[in-house]
Amino acid sequence: MRVSVVVPCYRSAEMLPELVSRTESALQSLVGQVIEGWEIILVIDGSLDDTGAVAASIARNHAGVVAAELHRNYGQHSALLAGIRLAANDVIVTMDDDLQHPPEQIGVLLEPLNEQAVDLVYAVPIAEEHGVVRSAASRFVKGALSASGVANAQWVGAFRAFRTQLRDAFADASDPSPNIDVLLSWATSGVRPVSVTMDKRRVGRSSYTFRTLVKHAMNMVTGYGTVPLRVAIWLGFCFAALGFVALAYVLITYITGVTKQPGFTTTVALIALFSGVQLVTIGVIGEYVGRSHFRSMNKPAYFIRTITRNDR
């Protein structure tokens, strides 16, 4: 097989030289045994530091390295989508730019793809490389992926390998906030996890916070699933049933003479309760309408400014 390694880059100028050097060495060690050839695609996601300049310099001086700089910051998955569509080889490996995904483990990811039934391989860390809060947020995201219809969502991660032909399944995807794992789930059920050793981040800190991960999870649920709408429907049924119970209770107490005066407090409480449910339901519907509106605008998931490669 021939392999394209796609790396979204953001504020990683310090780490890129080591990342590319280790990735080149790891891929070269596989040539003739596991792979026939390779390329490395660095996608600079609108980083405001020197990441773009460093990546372009590496691409000009290293055969097999391509640097694609986006016009602005579109997000990790949009940058991945740009790199996936630029890939020229028959297998794609995606990994982060922070060296938490050791390039030396690429061979472990590629091995299951020798089986015809396997199309997508996820690296599952032997030991969690993130802190408690970040790990909890990651589990929340995986729960959102599961709610969006992604099978085996517990395995998903940014360190993955898959057959390039899978991208044909989402060639026409126009979501301005795509999710690669959801898109890949449209193409195949041939998924395999492999255990790998992950490293701790040595420089800087992740741009993903608990808040951004939760926001990302909610975007996935409303963008690719109907779970919130179903929850709204069941809320409607439950509170309608509660309303009938309350009505029966009021009638019975009135008929039996227990209630002598109108229940002003009860009435206000019920009105507030049902109004809150209605507003939540309208908000959920509005979120779906808004996403449909943004998709109808054909807003691009990314826009490439420059592509730099070694032409020698």
DAVENKA-V442358 format. One record per residue. N is the residue number from 0. OMEGA is omega in degrees with one decimal (999 if undefined). NEAR is the number of other C-alpha atoms within 12 Angstrom. D_FIRST is the distance of its C-alpha to the first C-alpha in whole Angstrom. Layout:
n = {N | N}
omega = {OMEGA | OMEGA}
near = {NEAR | NEAR}
d_first = {D_FIRST | D_FIRST}
//
This chain:
n = {0 | 1 | 2 | 3 | 4 | 5 | 6 | 7 | 8 | 9 | 10 | 11 | 12 | 13 | 14 | 15 | 16 | 17 | 18 | 19 | 20 | 21 | 22 | 23 | 24 | 25 | 26 | 27 | 28 | 29 | 30 | 31 | 32 | 33 | 34 | 35 | 36 | 37 | 38 | 39 | 40 | 41 | 42 | 43 | 44 | 45 | 46 | 47 | 48 | 49 | 50 | 51 | 52 | 53 | 54 | 55 | 56 | 57 | 58 | 59 | 60 | 61 | 62 | 63 | 64 | 65 | 66 | 67 | 68 | 69 | 70 | 71 | 72 | 73 | 74 | 75 | 76 | 77 | 78 | 79 | 80 | 81 | 82 | 83 | 84 | 85 | 86 | 87 | 88 | 89 | 90 | 91 | 92 | 93 | 94 | 95 | 96 | 97 | 98 | 99 | 100 | 101 | 102 | 103 | 104 | 105 | 106 | 107 | 108 | 109 | 110 | 111 | 112 | 113 | 114 | 115 | 116 | 117 | 118 | 119 | 120 | 121 | 122 | 123 | 124 | 125 | 126 | 127 | 128 | 129 | 130 | 131 | 132 | 133 | 134 | 135 | 136 | 137 | 138 | 139 | 140 | 141 | 142 | 143 | 144 | 145 | 146 | 147 | 148 | 149 | 150 | 151 | 152 | 153 | 154 | 155 | 156 | 157 | 158 | 159 | 160 | 161 | 162 | 163 | 164 | 165 | 166 | 167 | 168 | 169 | 170 | 171 | 172 | 173 | 174 | 175 | 176 | 177 | 178 | 179 | 180 | 181 | 182 | 183 | 184 | 185 | 186 | 187 | 188 | 189 | 190 | 191 | 192 | 193 | 194 | 195 | 196 | 197 | 198 | 199 | 200 | 201 | 202 | 203 | 204 | 205 | 206 | 207 | 208 | 209 | 210 | 211 | 212 | 213 | 214 | 215 | 216 | 217 | 218 | 219 | 220 | 221 | 222 | 223 | 224 | 225 | 226 | 227 | 228 | 229 | 230 | 231 | 232 | 233 | 234 | 235 | 236 | 237 | 238 | 239 | 240 | 241 | 242 | 243 | 244 | 245 | 246 | 247 | 248 | 249 | 250 | 251 | 252 | 253 | 254 | 255 | 256 | 257 | 258 | 259 | 260 | 261 | 262 | 263 | 264 | 265 | 266 | 267 | 268 | 269 | 270 | 271 | 272 | 273 | 274 | 275 | 276 | 277 | 278 | 279 | 280 | 281 | 282 | 283 | 284 | 285 | 286 | 287 | 288 | 289 | 290 | 291 | 292 | 293 | 294 | 295 | 296 | 297 | 298 | 299 | 300 | 301 | 302 | 303 | 304 | 305 | 306 | 307 | 308 | 309 | 310 | 311}
omega = {173.1 | -168.1 | 170.7 | 178.3 | -177.7 | -177.7 | 172.4 | -173.5 | 178.1 | -179.2 | -177.2 | -177.7 | -178.3 | -172.5 | -172.9 | -179.9 | 178.9 | -180.0 | -178.4 | -179.7 | -179.4 | 179.6 | 176.8 | -178.9 | -179.5 | -179.9 | -179.2 | 179.0 | -179.8 | -177.9 | 179.9 | 178.5 | -177.5 | -176.3 | 178.5 | -178.2 | -175.6 | 169.8 | 177.0 | -179.5 | 177.2 | 179.9 | -177.9 | -171.6 | 175.9 | -178.8 | -175.9 | 177.7 | -176.5 | -176.9 | -179.5 | -179.8 | 178.9 | 179.9 | 179.2 | 178.5 | 178.3 | -178.5 | -180.0 | -174.2 | -179.3 | 175.5 | 179.1 | 178.4 | 179.4 | 176.4 | 178.1 | -178.4 | 178.6 | -177.0 | -179.9 | 178.6 | -179.0 | -176.4 | -173.9 | -174.3 | 175.2 | 177.1 | 176.4 | -180.0 | 177.4 | 179.7 | 179.0 | -179.7 | 176.7 | -173.7 | -176.5 | -174.6 | -170.8 | 174.0 | 179.9 | 172.5 | 176.0 | 179.5 | 179.5 | -177.2 | -172.7 | 178.5 | 171.2 | 175.0 | -176.4 | 177.5 | -179.3 | 179.8 | -178.3 | 179.1 | 178.3 | 178.5 | -174.4 | -173.5 | -179.4 | -178.7 | 173.0 | 175.5 | -175.5 | -176.0 | -177.0 | 178.7 | -172.7 | -178.0 | 176.4 | 174.3 | 177.8 | -176.2 | 175.5 | 175.3 | -177.9 | -176.7 | -178.7 | 176.7 | -175.3 | -177.4 | -179.7 | 179.2 | 178.1 | 178.1 | 178.5 | 177.7 | 176.8 | 178.1 | 179.4 | 174.5 | 178.0 | 177.1 | 177.8 | 178.1 | 179.1 | 176.7 | 179.4 | 177.2 | 179.0 | -177.5 | -178.3 | -178.5 | -168.0 | 178.9 | -175.7 | 179.2 | -172.8 | 175.0 | -179.4 | 178.7 | -174.8 | -177.9 | 178.8 | -178.3 | 177.7 | -178.7 | 179.3 | 179.7 | -177.4 | 179.7 | -175.5 | -179.8 | 178.3 | 176.8 | -174.3 | 171.4 | -173.5 | -177.8 | 176.4 | -179.4 | 178.8 | 179.6 | 175.6 | -169.1 | -172.5 | 169.9 | 178.9 | -174.7 | 179.8 | 173.3 | 172.1 | -179.7 | 178.9 | 176.7 | 178.0 | 179.0 | 174.3 | 175.3 | -175.2 | -175.9 | 175.5 | 179.7 | -177.5 | 175.8 | 176.8 | 174.3 | 177.4 | -178.2 | -178.4 | 178.0 | 177.2 | 177.7 | 178.0 | 179.7 | -179.9 | 176.0 | 179.3 | -177.4 | -178.3 | -177.9 | -173.6 | -179.1 | -179.1 | -178.0 | 179.5 | 177.8 | 178.7 | 177.3 | 178.8 | 178.7 | -178.8 | 173.9 | 178.1 | 178.9 | -176.9 | -177.6 | 172.1 | 177.1 | 177.8 | 177.7 | 178.1 | 177.9 | 179.2 | 178.7 | 179.1 | 179.8 | -179.9 | -179.8 | -178.0 | 180.0 | 177.9 | -178.4 | -178.2 | 177.2 | 178.9 | 179.5 | 178.9 | -177.3 | 178.4 | -179.6 | -178.2 | -177.9 | 179.9 | -179.8 | 179.8 | -178.9 | -179.7 | 178.5 | 179.1 | -178.8 | -177.6 | 177.0 | 178.0 | 178.3 | 179.4 | -180.0 | 177.2 | -180.0 | 177.7 | 178.5 | 178.3 | 178.4 | 178.6 | 177.7 | 178.9 | 178.7 | 179.0 | 179.4 | 177.0 | 178.7 | -179.3 | 178.0 | -179.6 | 178.8 | -177.8 | 175.8 | -174.6 | 176.5 | 179.0 | 176.7 | -173.9 | 178.0 | -177.5 | 171.6 | -177.8 | 176.9 | 178.1 | -177.0 | -178.1 | 999}
near = {26 | 30 | 39 | 40 | 49 | 47 | 48 | 45 | 50 | 39 | 30 | 38 | 29 | 24 | 26 | 39 | 27 | 24 | 36 | 44 | 24 | 23 | 39 | 32 | 21 | 28 | 35 | 27 | 21 | 26 | 19 | 13 | 15 | 25 | 26 | 19 | 26 | 35 | 39 | 50 | 50 | 51 | 57 | 49 | 41 | 31 | 29 | 19 | 17 | 22 | 31 | 36 | 30 | 33 | 45 | 30 | 26 | 31 | 33 | 21 | 21 | 24 | 22 | 33 | 37 | 39 | 45 | 46 | 39 | 36 | 24 | 25 | 27 | 31 | 33 | 39 | 35 | 37 | 44 | 44 | 44 | 39 | 43 | 42 | 31 | 28 | 36 | 27 | 28 | 29 | 38 | 41 | 46 | 48 | 42 | 40 | 46 | 35 | 35 | 31 | 36 | 35 | 41 | 28 | 34 | 44 | 34 | 31 | 40 | 41 | 28 | 28 | 35 | 22 | 15 | 14 | 16 | 24 | 34 | 45 | 43 | 39 | 40 | 28 | 28 | 13 | 16 | 23 | 24 | 23 | 17 | 12 | 18 | 23 | 21 | 19 | 25 | 33 | 25 | 27 | 36 | 32 | 28 | 36 | 39 | 27 | 30 | 30 | 26 | 31 | 26 | 28 | 29 | 25 | 29 | 35 | 36 | 31 | 43 | 45 | 43 | 49 | 40 | 35 | 22 | 29 | 34 | 17 | 18 | 25 | 19 | 15 | 27 | 24 | 32 | 28 | 36 | 36 | 40 | 41 | 45 | 40 | 36 | 39 | 30 | 25 | 26 | 28 | 23 | 24 | 34 | 33 | 31 | 28 | 24 | 28 | 24 | 28 | 22 | 20 | 20 | 17 | 18 | 17 | 19 | 25 | 21 | 22 | 19 | 23 | 18 | 20 | 28 | 26 | 21 | 30 | 31 | 32 | 31 | 39 | 36 | 33 | 37 | 34 | 24 | 25 | 25 | 29 | 26 | 18 | 20 | 23 | 21 | 16 | 24 | 24 | 17 | 16 | 22 | 19 | 15 | 17 | 22 | 15 | 15 | 20 | 18 | 14 | 18 | 23 | 18 | 14 | 17 | 16 | 12 | 11 | 12 | 14 | 15 | 12 | 12 | 15 | 19 | 12 | 11 | 17 | 16 | 13 | 15 | 22 | 17 | 14 | 20 | 23 | 16 | 18 | 24 | 21 | 17 | 21 | 23 | 20 | 18 | 28 | 23 | 17 | 23 | 26 | 17 | 18 | 28 | 20 | 16 | 19 | 20 | 15 | 14 | 17 | 20 | 25 | 34 | 33 | 26 | 27 | 19 | 23 | 29 | 31 | 25 | 20 | 13 | 9}
d_first = {0 | 4 | 6 | 10 | 13 | 16 | 19 | 23 | 25 | 29 | 32 | 29 | 30 | 31 | 28 | 25 | 26 | 25 | 22 | 20 | 21 | 20 | 17 | 16 | 17 | 15 | 12 | 13 | 14 | 10 | 9 | 10 | 10 | 7 | 5 | 6 | 7 | 9 | 12 | 15 | 17 | 20 | 23 | 26 | 28 | 32 | 32 | 36 | 35 | 34 | 30 | 29 | 31 | 29 | 26 | 27 | 28 | 25 | 23 | 25 | 25 | 21 | 19 | 16 | 18 | 19 | 22 | 24 | 27 | 29 | 32 | 33 | 32 | 31 | 29 | 26 | 25 | 26 | 24 | 21 | 21 | 22 | 18 | 16 | 18 | 17 | 13 | 12 | 8 | 7 | 7 | 10 | 12 | 16 | 18 | 22 | 24 | 26 | 24 | 25 | 21 | 20 | 17 | 17 | 17 | 13 | 12 | 14 | 13 | 9 | 11 | 12 | 9 | 9 | 12 | 13 | 16 | 14 | 13 | 14 | 15 | 18 | 19 | 23 | 25 | 27 | 30 | 30 | 30 | 32 | 36 | 38 | 39 | 35 | 34 | 37 | 35 | 32 | 33 | 35 | 32 | 30 | 33 | 33 | 30 | 31 | 34 | 32 | 30 | 27 | 26 | 26 | 27 | 28 | 24 | 23 | 23 | 21 | 18 | 16 | 12 | 11 | 10 | 11 | 13 | 15 | 17 | 18 | 21 | 22 | 22 | 26 | 27 | 29 | 31 | 32 | 31 | 27 | 26 | 22 | 22 | 25 | 23 | 20 | 22 | 23 | 20 | 19 | 21 | 18 | 18 | 18 | 20 | 19 | 22 | 21 | 24 | 25 | 27 | 30 | 30 | 32 | 33 | 35 | 34 | 32 | 33 | 33 | 37 | 38 | 39 | 36 | 34 | 37 | 37 | 33 | 34 | 37 | 35 | 32 | 35 | 37 | 34 | 32 | 35 | 38 | 39 | 42 | 44 | 44 | 45 | 48 | 49 | 49 | 51 | 53 | 54 | 55 | 57 | 59 | 60 | 61 | 63 | 65 | 65 | 67 | 69 | 70 | 71 | 73 | 75 | 76 | 77 | 79 | 81 | 82 | 83 | 81 | 80 | 83 | 81 | 78 | 75 | 74 | 72 | 70 | 70 | 69 | 66 | 65 | 65 | 63 | 60 | 60 | 59 | 57 | 55 | 55 | 54 | 51 | 50 | 51 | 48 | 45 | 46 | 46 | 43 | 41 | 43 | 43 | 39 | 39 | 41 | 39 | 36 | 38 | 39 | 35 | 35 | 31 | 29 | 28 | 29 | 28 | 30 | 28 | 25 | 24 | 22 | 22 | 23 | 24}
//
